[in-house]
């Protein structure tokens, strides 16, 4: 058997989340037409059956990452850190490029350094050591923060990332159903001049063109190993986080301008239904159990809060109704969903607040709260 971690990199709107969902056959990551939809590393687990004479059985752990973009806030820098952390434990990297978008690599492949700030040394991508990315996510983010004015383009920054890797890198051209071969071949030529990719695979996640070839080539490349997750598990995310993401997806769909980027969702209450008792065969079908969820939508300004709530609460109701349907599909229960909107000025620049949004940190806090709670029979 083969197994391994496959990091998915790309610019915003490269189709990373769409590809991940198509590969897993499940809604692992939220999708929208707006850039910077993905904020956290999201793992999708794919079990591949053995094909005699083609490839052995495998478990592929795909790790979707936020789109590579210039960091302008602490939230952006945290998203960039998610990219670096995904690269610390990977056996293979997929670089996704939108075949419909012009690649900004006309300038020199290495950005020209801007004038250094006071107390800083001048650095260029050329001056950085070509060492593998390994256990240095925070240092890399700090470095990219200093150099963000040097990015000639985000495409070039992306290529700068993969040039430091010591693992195979596949170029995956997405959305090929929207372009002709006369556009695709020059794009491939341009990109392969920048980096020696182990494979170049054009795909259409919507039409599933090239998907089987992509999976086969990944399995061929991965090392032998054991499963990282149980056979029936398709993601590492807890349901609480997936619910919060589904609510945020509806915000992305229902609102415009700056509101989606200034919105964050935190689940405050998640009450799962108690197991139902078996019913007699003659009894009427039981209603689906009810899950009670309360969530807070944070924004940065009163004007954003007004947009999220809408006249007479109409917009918040639309967000809640759309999210509830998706959550019910995820959980397989009825859902009672309460939404509240709170203004948290400048939260994207608050390190503590941004860190609290990470579901891994939320789980640690929940575990800590459960440990410190005194049992009822011990209370005075």
C-alpha positions as CSV (number, residue, x, y, z in Angstrom):
1,X,0.0,0.0,0.0
2,X,1.1,3.6,-0.6
3,X,0.2,6.7,1.4
4,X,1.3,10.3,1.8
5,X,0.4,14.0,2.1
6,X,-0.2,16.0,-1.0
7,X,-0.1,19.8,-0.6
8,X,-2.3,21.8,-3.0
9,X,-0.9,25.3,-3.8
10,X,-2.1,28.0,-6.1
11,X,-3.2,31.6,-6.5
12,X,-6.7,32.7,-5.3
13,X,-9.4,31.3,-7.5
14,X,-7.2,28.6,-9.0
15,X,-9.8,26.0,-8.2
16,X,-8.1,24.3,-5.3
17,X,-11.2,23.7,-3.2
18,X,-13.2,22.6,-6.2
19,X,-10.5,20.1,-7.1
20,X,-10.4,18.8,-3.5
21,X,-14.1,18.3,-3.4
22,X,-14.1,16.5,-6.7
23,X,-11.3,14.2,-5.6
24,X,-12.9,13.3,-2.3
25,X,-16.5,13.2,-3.6
26,X,-17.5,15.2,-0.5
27,X,-17.9,18.8,0.4
28,X,-14.7,19.1,2.3
29,X,-14.0,22.8,1.5
30,X,-16.3,25.7,0.9
31,X,-16.3,27.2,-2.6
32,X,-17.1,30.7,-3.9
33,X,-16.1,33.0,-6.8
34,X,-14.5,35.4,-4.3
35,X,-10.7,35.2,-3.7
36,X,-9.3,34.2,-0.3
37,X,-12.2,31.9,0.4
38,X,-9.9,29.3,2.0
39,X,-8.4,30.6,5.3
40,X,-7.1,27.3,6.9
41,X,-5.4,24.1,5.9
42,X,-8.1,21.6,5.0
43,X,-7.4,17.9,4.6
44,X,-9.3,15.7,2.3
45,X,-8.7,11.9,2.5
46,X,-9.0,9.7,-0.6
47,X,-9.0,5.9,-0.6
48,X,-7.7,4.5,-3.9
49,X,-8.4,0.9,-4.7
50,X,-5.7,-1.3,-6.1
51,X,-5.8,-1.9,-9.9
52,X,-3.8,-5.0,-10.9
53,X,-1.0,-4.1,-13.2
54,X,-1.7,-0.3,-12.8
55,X,-1.1,0.7,-9.2
56,X,-1.5,-0.6,-5.6
57,X,-4.1,0.6,-3.1
58,X,-3.3,3.9,-1.6
59,X,-4.5,6.6,0.9
60,X,-3.9,10.1,-0.4
61,X,-4.2,13.0,2.1
62,X,-4.8,16.1,0.1
63,X,-4.1,19.4,2.0
64,X,-5.8,22.4,0.5
65,X,-4.2,25.7,1.5
66,X,-5.2,29.4,1.3
67,X,-4.5,31.1,-2.0
68,X,-1.0,32.6,-2.2
69,X,-1.5,36.4,-2.1
70,X,0.3,39.4,-0.7
71,X,-0.3,39.7,3.0
72,X,-1.8,43.0,4.1
73,X,-3.1,42.1,7.6
74,X,-2.4,39.7,10.4
75,X,-5.1,37.4,9.0
76,X,-3.3,37.4,5.6
77,X,0.0,36.5,7.3
78,X,-1.7,33.7,9.3
79,X,-3.1,32.4,6.0
80,X,0.4,32.5,4.5
81,X,1.7,30.6,7.5
82,X,-0.9,27.9,6.8
83,X,0.8,27.5,3.4
84,X,4.2,27.1,4.9
85,X,3.0,24.6,7.5
86,X,1.4,22.5,4.8
87,X,4.8,22.4,3.1
88,X,6.5,21.1,6.2
89,X,4.9,17.7,6.0
90,X,4.3,16.7,2.4
91,X,5.4,14.0,0.0
92,X,4.2,15.7,-3.1
93,X,3.0,19.2,-4.1
94,X,0.4,20.1,-6.7
95,X,0.7,23.6,-8.1
96,X,-2.7,24.7,-9.6
97,X,-2.8,27.3,-12.3
98,X,-6.0,28.6,-13.7
99,X,-5.8,28.0,-17.5
100,X,-8.2,30.9,-18.2
101,X,-6.0,33.5,-16.5
102,X,-2.9,35.2,-17.8
103,X,0.2,34.2,-15.8
104,X,2.2,37.1,-14.6
105,X,5.7,35.9,-15.4
106,X,6.7,38.3,-18.1
107,X,9.1,40.1,-15.8
108,X,12.3,38.6,-14.5
109,X,11.7,35.4,-12.5
110,X,13.4,36.8,-9.5
111,X,11.8,40.0,-8.0
112,X,13.9,43.1,-7.7
113,X,14.5,44.1,-4.1
114,X,12.8,47.3,-2.9
115,X,14.8,49.7,-0.7
116,X,15.2,48.1,2.8
117,X,13.4,49.6,5.8
118,X,15.4,51.1,8.6
119,X,17.2,48.4,10.5
120,X,16.6,45.7,7.9
121,X,19.0,44.2,5.4
122,X,18.2,44.2,1.7
123,X,17.1,40.8,0.6
124,X,16.0,39.3,-2.7
125,X,14.7,35.9,-3.6
126,X,18.1,35.2,-5.1
127,X,19.9,35.9,-1.8
128,X,17.7,33.4,0.1
129,X,19.3,30.0,0.6
130,X,17.8,27.2,-1.6
131,X,17.1,24.9,1.3
132,X,14.1,22.6,1.8
133,X,11.1,24.0,3.6
134,X,11.3,22.3,7.0
135,X,10.0,23.4,10.4
136,X,10.4,27.1,9.7
137,X,6.8,28.3,8.9
138,X,7.0,31.4,11.2
139,X,10.4,32.4,9.9
140,X,9.2,32.1,6.3
141,X,6.2,34.2,7.0
142,X,8.3,36.9,8.7
143,X,10.6,36.9,5.7
144,X,7.8,37.1,3.2
145,X,6.3,40.0,5.3
146,X,9.6,41.9,4.9
147,X,9.7,41.1,1.2
148,X,6.1,41.5,0.3
149,X,6.8,44.8,-1.5
150,X,9.3,42.9,-3.7
151,X,6.8,40.5,-5.2
152,X,6.9,41.3,-8.9
153,X,3.8,39.1,-9.1
154,X,2.1,36.5,-6.9
155,X,2.8,33.9,-9.6
156,X,6.5,34.6,-9.2
157,X,6.3,34.3,-5.5
158,X,4.5,31.0,-5.9
159,X,7.4,29.7,-8.1
160,X,9.8,31.0,-5.5
161,X,8.1,28.7,-3.0
162,X,8.4,25.6,-5.0
163,X,12.0,26.2,-6.0
164,X,12.9,25.6,-2.4
165,X,11.2,22.2,-2.2
166,X,12.9,18.8,-2.2
167,X,9.9,16.7,-3.2
168,X,8.2,16.1,-6.6
169,X,6.0,18.9,-7.9
170,X,3.1,18.5,-10.3
171,X,1.8,21.3,-12.4
172,X,-2.0,21.0,-12.6
173,X,-3.8,23.2,-15.1
174,X,-7.4,23.7,-14.0
175,X,-10.6,24.8,-15.8
176,X,-9.3,23.4,-19.2
177,X,-12.9,23.0,-20.3
178,X,-13.0,26.8,-20.7
179,X,-10.0,27.2,-23.0
180,X,-8.9,25.7,-26.3
181,X,-5.7,23.8,-27.0
182,X,-4.2,26.8,-28.9
183,X,-4.2,28.7,-25.5
184,X,-3.2,25.7,-23.3
185,X,0.0,24.7,-25.1
186,X,1.7,28.2,-24.9
187,X,0.8,28.4,-21.2
188,X,2.4,25.0,-20.6
189,X,5.5,26.1,-22.5
190,X,5.7,29.3,-20.4
191,X,5.3,27.5,-17.0
192,X,7.7,24.6,-17.7
193,X,10.4,27.1,-18.6
194,X,10.1,28.4,-15.0
195,X,10.4,25.0,-13.2
196,X,11.1,21.4,-14.0
197,X,7.8,19.8,-13.0
198,X,7.6,16.0,-12.4
199,X,4.3,15.9,-14.3
200,X,2.1,18.4,-16.2
201,X,-1.6,17.4,-16.0
202,X,-4.5,19.5,-17.4
203,X,-7.8,18.8,-15.6
204,X,-11.4,19.9,-15.4
205,X,-12.8,19.2,-12.0
206,X,-16.3,20.1,-13.2
207,X,-16.2,17.6,-16.0
208,X,-13.8,15.2,-14.3
209,X,-11.4,15.4,-17.3
210,X,-7.9,14.3,-16.3
211,X,-8.9,13.4,-12.8
212,X,-8.2,9.7,-13.0
213,X,-4.8,10.3,-14.6
214,X,-4.0,12.8,-11.8
215,X,-4.8,10.2,-9.1
216,X,-2.9,7.5,-10.9
217,X,0.3,9.7,-11.2
218,X,0.0,10.7,-7.6
219,X,-0.2,7.0,-6.4
220,X,2.8,6.2,-8.6
221,X,4.8,9.0,-6.9
222,X,3.9,8.4,-3.2
223,X,6.0,6.2,-0.9
224,X,4.9,3.0,0.6
225,X,3.2,3.4,3.9
226,X,0.2,2.8,6.2
227,X,-3.1,4.7,6.4
228,X,-3.0,8.0,8.3
229,X,-6.8,8.0,8.8
230,X,-9.5,5.3,9.1
231,X,-10.7,4.0,5.8
232,X,-14.1,5.7,6.0
233,X,-12.9,9.2,7.1
234,X,-12.8,11.8,4.4
235,X,-11.5,14.9,6.3
236,X,-9.6,15.8,9.5
237,X,-12.0,18.7,10.3
238,X,-14.4,18.5,13.2
239,X,-18.0,19.1,12.5
240,X,-18.1,22.4,14.4
241,X,-15.5,23.9,12.1
242,X,-17.3,22.6,9.0
243,X,-20.5,24.1,10.2
244,X,-18.8,27.5,10.8
245,X,-17.3,27.3,7.2
246,X,-20.8,26.6,5.7
247,X,-22.1,29.7,7.4
248,X,-19.2,31.7,6.1
249,X,-19.8,30.3,2.7
250,X,-23.4,31.7,2.7
251,X,-21.9,35.1,3.8
252,X,-19.6,35.0,0.8
253,X,-22.6,34.2,-1.5
254,X,-25.1,36.7,0.1
255,X,-22.9,39.8,0.6
256,X,-20.6,41.8,-1.5
257,X,-17.8,44.4,-1.4
258,X,-15.6,44.2,1.8
259,X,-18.1,42.3,4.0
260,X,-17.0,38.7,3.2
261,X,-13.4,39.5,3.9
262,X,-14.2,41.2,7.2
263,X,-16.5,38.4,8.4
264,X,-15.5,35.5,10.7
265,X,-17.7,32.8,12.2
266,X,-17.4,31.1,15.6
267,X,-19.6,28.3,16.9
268,X,-20.6,29.1,20.5
269,X,-23.0,26.2,21.1
270,X,-23.2,22.8,19.3
271,X,-25.7,20.5,21.0
272,X,-25.9,17.1,19.3
273,X,-29.1,15.1,19.7
274,X,-29.3,12.2,22.1
275,X,-29.3,8.7,20.5
276,X,-32.9,7.7,19.6
277,X,-34.4,4.5,21.0
278,X,-35.3,1.8,18.6
279,X,-39.0,2.0,17.4
280,X,-41.4,-0.8,16.8
281,X,-42.0,-1.7,13.2
282,X,-45.6,-0.7,13.4
283,X,-44.9,2.8,14.8
284,X,-45.0,5.9,12.6
285,X,-41.6,7.0,11.2
286,X,-39.8,9.2,13.7
287,X,-38.7,12.7,13.0
288,X,-35.0,13.2,12.4
289,X,-33.2,14.2,15.6
290,X,-32.5,17.9,16.1
291,X,-29.1,19.6,16.4
292,X,-29.1,23.0,18.1
293,X,-26.4,25.4,17.0
294,X,-25.6,28.9,18.0
295,X,-23.0,30.9,16.0
296,X,-21.5,34.4,16.1
297,X,-20.6,36.3,13.0
298,X,-17.9,38.8,13.7
299,X,-17.3,41.9,11.5
300,X,-15.2,45.0,11.9
301,X,-17.6,48.0,11.5
302,X,-21.2,49.0,12.3
303,X,-21.9,49.4,8.6
304,X,-20.9,45.8,7.9
305,X,-23.1,44.7,10.7
306,X,-26.1,46.5,9.1
307,X,-25.4,44.8,5.8
308,X,-25.2,41.4,7.4
309,X,-28.5,41.9,9.3
310,X,-30.4,43.6,6.5
311,X,-33.7,45.5,6.7
312,X,-35.7,43.9,9.4
313,X,-33.2,41.0,9.7
314,X,-33.9,39.9,6.1
315,X,-30.3,39.3,5.1
316,X,-29.4,37.4,8.3
317,X,-32.4,35.2,7.7
318,X,-31.3,34.5,4.1
319,X,-27.8,33.6,5.4
320,X,-29.3,31.4,8.1
321,X,-31.7,29.6,5.8
322,X,-29.1,28.8,3.2
323,X,-26.6,27.7,5.8
324,X,-29.1,25.5,7.6
325,X,-29.9,23.5,4.5
326,X,-26.2,22.8,3.9
327,X,-25.6,21.9,7.6
328,X,-28.6,19.5,7.7
329,X,-27.1,17.8,4.6
330,X,-23.8,17.5,6.4
331,X,-25.1,16.3,9.8
332,X,-28.0,14.2,8.6
333,X,-30.3,15.8,11.2
334,X,-32.7,18.7,11.5
335,X,-30.9,21.9,12.6
336,X,-32.0,24.8,14.8
337,X,-29.6,27.6,13.9
338,X,-29.2,30.9,15.8
339,X,-27.0,33.6,14.3
340,X,-25.8,36.7,16.0
341,X,-23.7,39.5,14.6
342,X,-21.0,41.2,16.7
343,X,-18.7,44.1,15.8
344,X,-15.1,43.4,16.7
345,X,-13.1,46.5,15.4
346,X,-10.0,45.6,13.5
347,X,-10.1,41.9,14.3
348,X,-8.0,41.0,11.2
349,X,-5.1,42.8,12.8
350,X,-5.5,41.1,16.2
351,X,-3.1,38.2,16.6
352,X,-5.0,36.7,19.5
353,X,-8.3,36.9,17.7
354,X,-7.0,35.5,14.5
355,X,-5.3,32.6,16.3
356,X,-8.6,31.9,18.1
357,X,-10.3,31.2,14.8
358,X,-8.1,28.2,14.0
359,X,-10.1,25.1,14.7
360,X,-7.1,23.3,16.2
361,X,-6.9,26.1,18.8
362,X,-10.6,25.9,19.4
363,X,-10.4,22.2,20.1
364,X,-7.6,22.7,22.6
365,X,-9.7,25.4,24.3
366,X,-12.8,23.1,24.4
367,X,-10.7,20.3,25.8
368,X,-9.3,22.6,28.5
369,X,-12.7,23.9,29.4
370,X,-14.0,20.3,29.9
371,X,-11.1,19.4,32.1
372,X,-11.5,22.4,34.4
373,X,-15.2,22.1,34.7
374,X,-16.1,20.7,38.2
375,X,-18.6,17.8,38.1
376,X,-22.0,18.6,39.5
377,X,-21.7,16.1,42.4
378,X,-18.4,17.8,43.5
379,X,-19.9,21.3,43.7
380,X,-20.5,22.8,47.1
